[in-house]
Amino acid sequence: MTHIERAAGYIRVSTSGQATEDKLSLENQENKIRHYCRDEFRLVEPIYEDRISGAKDDRPGLQKLLAAARRKEFQHVVVNDLTRFGRSAKDLLTNTEELEQLGIHFHSVKDKIDCSTKHGKLFFTLLSAIAEFELETIRVRMAEVKLAKWKAGKVLLGSAPYGYEFNEDRSAYIENDEESKIYKRMVEQYLKLEYNLDDIVISLQKDHILSRSGGYWFASTISDIFKNPIYTGYAVQNVTKKNKAGKVLGQKPEQDHVSVTAPHLITKTDWDELQAKIKKAKENKVGRPMRGADKFWLRDYITCGICGRKVVPQVMKKGELRYYACYWHSASTKKLASHPDMKKCSLPYIRAEWIEDFVSTWFNSQFEPHSFASAQEDKQFEKRIATLQERIRNLENDLAGKERALGIHVKMMENPKCDPEGMIELRNNLLAQKRDLKEQIQKENKELANQLQLREDAEKFDEFRKTKFEVLQEMYQKLIELPNDKKRRLITASLRENIRITPPEGETNPKGDTFMALTGWIKCFFRYNPLIVQEVFSSIALGQNGRLSVNRSFRRLPLRQRQAKGR
C-alpha cells in the first residue's frame, strides 16, 4: 500500500473586504488548496487561517502552523498564492528555510512552486522579492493618499490633542468644553499661581479629575500638552521622523509638513510666557543640584542691580550658613579668565535670611490697610506709558519714511542712467531697516500692553484697598502668621519682575544685624494678582493658624504615594 504524505494548508486575508472578494476569499483559497492536494496529499484538518496583514510575522494562524511543523505533524505546506504566506522576502525565506530544515516542502498553487526542486527554490526566491516590492509600493501609495487627505483636512491621523475633538462633518478640530476648561485651569495654575507640574498633578488628583484615558495624570503628560502650539490656534504637524519607540530620528521634508488650525485656547502672549517659563524650569534643573538649594525659596527671582546677572544661592560651613551672591561675584578666577569681557562684581555676599525676611515684610506691607507704598509707585505708570506711546509714534513715522523711500527707489530704478548694483544695495539696506523698525515697534507695543495691564491691575488693587478695609486687616494678620517657606508661591506670583539688589551709593556692605540693614538695597515690584489675593484670603487657601491647606506634604513623598494620598 502506497504511503500518502500529510499536508497542511494555510489561507489568509488582510481585510474584511478581501474576505468577500471571489478571488481572494478564504473559501476560494481553501477550495484551490483542497483541489491541489486531492490526488497527492492527505490534507490536515482544519486548514490554518489568518485575517491580518501579511507584513506581520506574528500572525496567530502562521505561528500555530510553524509550531505543528516543529512537531512533525505533516510533510508539506500548501498555500494558494505566495503573497498569502507573507509579503516580506526576508520573512518568506526565513519561514520556508525553517520548513526545509524540518524536512517539510513548501508549495504555492497559483505560482506552481514546489520547493522540493532546485528550479522551484529559485523561482520562489524571485517571487518573494517581487512580493516585497509590491508591498512597499502599496505602502508608499497608501501613505501618499493619507498625507493628501490629512493636508486637505479630510481625515485625522492619530488622536485629537487634549482639549479638542475632530468633527468629521466639518473636517475640523472643535473645542471639547470639558477638556478645554481643564487645560485653561492648568495654564492658569502654572502661569498665575506659580504651581509647578507636580503641584498641578496633585490638584487634579485631589479634585478627582482623570486624564483622557481614564487614568491619573503625570507631570510629563502636562509638559507635553503645554509644549503643543496647536492651542494658539495654529500648528505644523508631521515634521519629525520617529521610530516605533517614539525616538526622533530626523526631520521630514517640508512638502510632508501639515498645517493644522483649531480654536485657540491661549493667547500668543501667554503662550510665549508659558514656553519661557518651561525653558527656565528646565535650565534650572540642568547639572548637579547644589546642597541645600531647596531652602533658597527666592532662587531664580533675584537680579544683581550692578551687572544685571542672576543672584544665586551659596552655602558655607556644610550648609549651616546660607547666602545669596551675584554670579560674577562668586565666580572662580578660572571662570573670570574665560570671560575677559567680565570682571568680578562688587555686590557682596548677603545673608539669605535677611533677603527673605525683607521680601516677606515687603509683601505683607502690600496688604497693610494703612500702607500706600505700591500706590505711590504706581503713579509712575502714566509716565512710562506716555514715554512708550511717544517712542512708538516716532518709530511708526520712521517706518512710514522708509516705505516712502522704497517707493521713490522703485521710480529711480526705471531710470536707465542709474547704477543697478548701487540701487540694489540701497534697496536691501532700506528693507533691512524696515524689518528692524517693525521688530522694534512690535517689541514696544508688547511692553506698552504690559504696562497698560499693570496699570489696570494697580487701579484694581487700589480700589480693593479702599473698599475692603476689614478684609485687608484680616488678610494682613494671616500673612504675618504664614511661615516664609509657605509664602514663596504667593510672593513670586505677585512679582512684576525680578527683585533687584543694588548697594546705595557709598555702601559696600549692609550696615546692621537684621534684615532692616537692607533698606535701600532691595527693590521689589508688586503686581496685583487677583487669583493670589483670592487664594490668600479664601478659607480654602488659608486654614488654621494661617497655614496653607494646599497640602505640601505631597512633595516629600514619591509620586505614587502622592497620587494615593490625593485619592
Sequence and secondary structure as in RCSB ss.txt:
>XXXX:A:sequence
MTHIERAAGYIRVSTSGQATEDKLSLENQENKIRHYCRDEFRLVEPIYEDRISGAKDDRPGLQKLLAAARRKEFQ
HVVVNDLTRFGRSAKDLLTNTEELEQLGIHFHSVKDKIDCSTKHGKLFFTLLSAIAEFELETIRVRMAEVKLAKW
KAGKVLLGSAPYGYEFNEDRSAYIENDEESKIYKRMVEQYLKLEYNLDDIVISLQKDHILSRSGGYWFASTISDI
FKNPIYTGYAVQNVTKKNKAGKVLGQKPEQDHVSVTAPHLITKTDWDELQAKIKKAKENKVGRPMRGADKFWLRD
YITCGICGRKVVPQVMKKGELRYYACYWHSASTKKLASHPDMKKCSLPYIRAEWIEDFVSTWFNSQFEPHSFASA
QEDKQFEKRIATLQERIRNLENDLAGKERALGIHVKMMENPKCDPEGMIELRNNLLAQKRDLKEQIQKENKELAN
QLQLREDAEKFDEFRKTKFEVLQEMYQKLIELPNDKKRRLITASLRENIRITPPEGETNPKGDTFMALTGWIKCF
FRYNPLIVQEVFSSIALGQNGRLSVNRSFRRLPLRQRQAKGR
>XXXX:A:secstr
     EEEEEEEESSHHHHHSTTTSHHHHHHHHHHHHTTT EE SS EEEES TT S  HHHHHHHHHHHTT  S
EEEESSHHHH S HHHHHHHHHHHHHTT EEEETTTTEETTSHHHHHHHHHHHHHHHHHHHHHHHHHHHHHHHHH
HTTS   S   TTEEEETTTTEEEE HHHHHHHHHHHHHHHTS   HHHHHHHHHHTT   TTSS   HHHHHHH
HH GGGGTEEEES EEE TT  EEEE  GGG EEEE   SS HHHHHHHHHHHHHHHHHHSS   TTGGG TTTT
SEEETTT  BEEEEEETTTTEEEEEEHHHH  HHHHHT TT        EEHHHHHHHHHHHHHHHT TT  HHH
HHTTHHHHHHHHHHHHHHHHHHHHHHHHHHHHHHHHHHT TTS HHHHHHHHHHHHHHHHHHHHHHHHHHHHHHH
HHHHHHHHHHHHHHHHH HHHHHHHHHHHHHS HHHHHHHHHTTBSS EEE   TT SS  SSSGGGGTTTEE  
B   HHHHHHHHSTTTB GGG B S GGGGGS HHHHHHHH 
